[in-house]
Amino acid sequence: MSPTVRTGAPEQEAFACSPAEAVRSDALHSSVDLEQSGACEGYFEEDYRPLRSIGKGAFGFVWLAARRIDEQEVVVKFIRKSAVVGECWVDDPDLGRVSQEVAILVRLQHPNIVKVLEVFENERFFQMVMEKHGDGLDLFEFIDMQPRLDEPLASYIFRQVRNSRSELPAWQKSAPQGHKG
C-alpha cells in the first residue's frame, strides 16, 4: 500500500516565506534551527524524533530521525513548499495537491530505489519519511566523496541506475504534468 499524506495544518493557497526564512531553512544543522523552522510541526513530530542533519538541497534538507514507537532509524526529507515551483505541483487522486517528487516517489517500488514509508505535511513543509540504507548518502553525495571512481565501481553504479529506470513502468519514467495556478 502506498503512503498517504497526513496533514498537520489547514491547506494554504500560498506558501511564501521571507528571504531570511529561506536562508535559515537551507542551513538547518542544529535541533534549534529545525525547531525554529517549523519543519517538524504536525503529525510528524508525534511519530518521529529528529536526530541529526545529513544533507540539504534546492528544495529543502534531510535529517536522520528515529520512529518514537520503536526507535527505528529513518531518513526524512523536508521539502519547503515555497521552493516548489508552480509547474512542479500535481493534483494526485490519492494524495491531494503535492509536489511531483512526492507523487512519484510514494509509488515507486524497486529494490534500487529507497522506499517512502510515510508522508506528512504542515503549512510550510512536506515531511517525506524514507527507509535508511547504509550511511544515508545519496548517489551524488557518494560521488562527491569519491571523485575518482575506478572503472568497475562506476560501471556497477551505472548498471544499477540503468536497470532501475528500465524496469519502471512507462508512467513513472516521465514526470507527471504539473498544474499551474
C-alpha positions as CSV (number, residue, x, y, z in Angstrom):
1,M,0.0,0.0,0.0
2,S,1.3,3.5,-0.9
3,P,1.8,6.1,1.8
4,T,-0.8,8.8,2.3
5,V,-0.2,12.4,3.1
6,R,-1.2,13.3,6.7
7,T,-1.8,17.0,7.0
8,G,-0.9,18.7,10.2
9,A,-2.3,22.1,9.3
10,P,-5.1,23.5,7.2
11,E,-4.2,23.8,3.5
12,Q,-2.9,27.1,2.4
13,E,-3.0,28.6,-1.1
14,A,0.3,30.5,-0.8
15,F,3.4,29.2,0.8
16,A,5.5,32.3,0.7
17,C,8.4,32.8,3.1
18,S,10.7,35.7,3.7
19,P,14.3,35.6,2.3
20,A,15.5,35.2,5.9
21,E,13.4,32.1,6.4
22,A,14.6,30.6,3.1
23,V,18.3,31.1,4.1
24,R,17.6,29.8,7.6
25,S,16.0,26.6,6.3
26,D,18.9,26.0,3.9
27,A,21.2,25.7,6.8
28,L,19.3,23.6,9.4
29,H,22.1,21.9,11.0
30,S,21.0,22.0,14.7
31,S,17.9,21.0,16.5
32,V,17.3,24.6,17.4
33,D,17.3,25.6,13.7
34,L,15.0,22.7,12.9
35,E,12.6,23.6,15.7
36,Q,12.5,27.3,14.7
37,S,11.8,26.5,11.0
38,G,8.6,24.7,11.9
39,A,9.6,21.8,9.7
40,C,8.6,19.1,12.2
41,E,5.3,20.6,13.3
42,G,2.1,18.5,12.9
43,Y,1.7,14.7,12.9
44,F,5.3,14.1,12.0
45,E,6.6,15.2,15.4
46,E,4.1,12.9,17.1
47,D,5.6,9.9,15.4
48,Y,9.3,10.8,14.8
49,R,12.3,12.4,16.6
50,P,14.9,14.1,14.5
51,L,18.5,13.0,15.3
52,R,20.9,14.9,13.1
53,S,21.2,16.7,9.8
54,I,22.6,14.6,6.9
55,G,22.1,16.9,3.8
56,K,20.4,19.7,2.0
57,G,19.3,20.6,-1.4
58,A,17.5,23.2,-3.5
59,F,14.0,22.3,-2.1
60,G,14.9,21.6,1.5
61,F,17.0,19.4,3.8
62,V,17.4,15.9,5.0
63,W,17.7,14.6,8.6
64,L,18.2,11.2,10.2
65,A,15.3,10.6,12.6
66,A,14.0,7.8,14.9
67,R,10.5,6.5,15.0
68,R,9.2,7.1,18.5
69,I,7.4,3.8,18.9
70,D,10.4,1.5,18.2
71,E,13.5,3.8,17.7
72,Q,13.8,2.6,14.1
73,E,16.1,5.0,12.2
74,V,14.7,6.6,9.1
75,V,15.7,9.4,6.7
76,V,13.4,12.3,6.5
77,K,13.4,14.8,3.6
78,F,11.8,18.1,4.5
79,I,10.6,19.8,1.3
80,R,9.9,23.5,1.6
81,K,6.6,24.2,-0.2
82,S,7.7,27.7,-1.0
83,A,10.6,26.3,-3.0
84,V,8.4,24.1,-5.3
85,V,7.8,26.0,-8.5
86,G,4.3,26.1,-10.0
87,E,4.8,23.6,-12.7
88,C,6.1,21.0,-10.2
89,W,2.8,20.7,-8.3
90,V,0.3,18.0,-9.2
91,D,-3.2,17.1,-8.0
92,D,-2.9,13.5,-7.1
93,P,-6.1,11.5,-6.7
94,D,-4.8,9.7,-3.6
95,L,-2.5,12.3,-2.0
96,G,-4.1,15.7,-2.9
97,R,-2.0,18.6,-4.0
98,V,1.6,17.6,-3.7
99,S,4.9,18.1,-5.4
100,Q,5.8,15.9,-8.3
101,E,8.6,14.4,-6.3
102,V,6.2,13.2,-3.6
103,A,3.7,11.9,-6.1
104,I,6.3,9.9,-7.9
105,L,8.3,8.5,-5.0
106,V,5.4,7.2,-3.0
107,R,4.5,4.9,-5.9
108,L,8.0,3.7,-6.8
109,Q,8.6,0.1,-5.7
110,H,12.1,-1.1,-6.8
111,P,15.0,-2.7,-5.0
112,N,17.4,0.0,-6.2
113,I,15.3,2.9,-5.1
114,V,14.7,3.9,-1.4
115,K,11.2,3.3,-0.3
116,V,9.0,6.1,1.0
117,L,7.3,4.9,4.3
118,E,5.1,7.9,5.1
119,V,4.5,11.4,4.0
120,F,3.3,14.2,6.4
121,E,2.6,17.8,5.7
122,N,2.2,21.0,7.6
123,E,1.7,24.6,6.4
124,R,5.2,25.1,5.1
125,F,6.8,21.6,4.5
126,F,6.2,18.1,3.2
127,Q,7.9,15.6,5.5
128,M,8.8,12.5,3.4
129,V,9.9,9.6,5.7
130,M,12.1,7.0,3.9
131,E,13.9,3.8,4.7
132,K,17.5,4.3,5.9
133,H,20.1,2.4,3.9
134,G,23.8,2.5,4.7
135,D,25.0,5.9,5.9
136,G,22.1,7.8,4.4
137,L,24.1,9.1,1.4
138,D,22.5,9.6,-2.0
139,L,24.4,8.9,-5.2
140,F,25.5,12.5,-5.7
141,E,26.9,12.7,-2.2
142,F,28.7,9.4,-2.7
143,I,30.3,10.6,-5.9
144,D,31.3,13.9,-4.3
145,M,33.1,11.9,-1.6
146,Q,34.8,9.6,-4.2
147,P,35.7,11.9,-7.1
148,R,38.0,9.2,-8.6
149,L,35.8,6.2,-9.0
150,D,37.5,3.2,-10.6
151,E,36.0,1.8,-13.7
152,P,34.5,-1.4,-12.2
153,L,32.7,0.6,-9.4
154,A,31.5,3.3,-11.9
155,S,30.2,0.6,-14.2
156,Y,28.4,-1.2,-11.4
157,I,26.7,2.1,-10.3
158,F,25.7,2.9,-13.9
159,R,24.2,-0.6,-14.4
160,Q,22.1,-0.2,-11.2
161,V,20.8,3.2,-12.3
162,R,20.1,1.9,-15.8
163,N,18.3,-1.2,-14.5
164,S,16.2,0.8,-12.1
165,R,15.0,3.1,-14.9
166,S,14.4,0.4,-17.5
167,E,12.3,-1.7,-15.1
168,L,9.9,1.2,-14.2
169,P,6.5,1.3,-15.8
170,A,6.2,3.9,-18.6
171,W,4.1,6.3,-16.4
172,Q,7.0,6.5,-13.9
173,K,9.7,7.3,-16.5
174,S,8.2,10.7,-17.3
175,A,7.2,13.3,-14.7
176,P,3.5,14.0,-14.5
177,Q,2.2,17.2,-15.9
178,G,2.1,20.0,-13.3
179,H,-1.0,22.1,-12.7
180,K,-0.3,25.8,-13.0
181,G,-2.2,28.1,-10.8
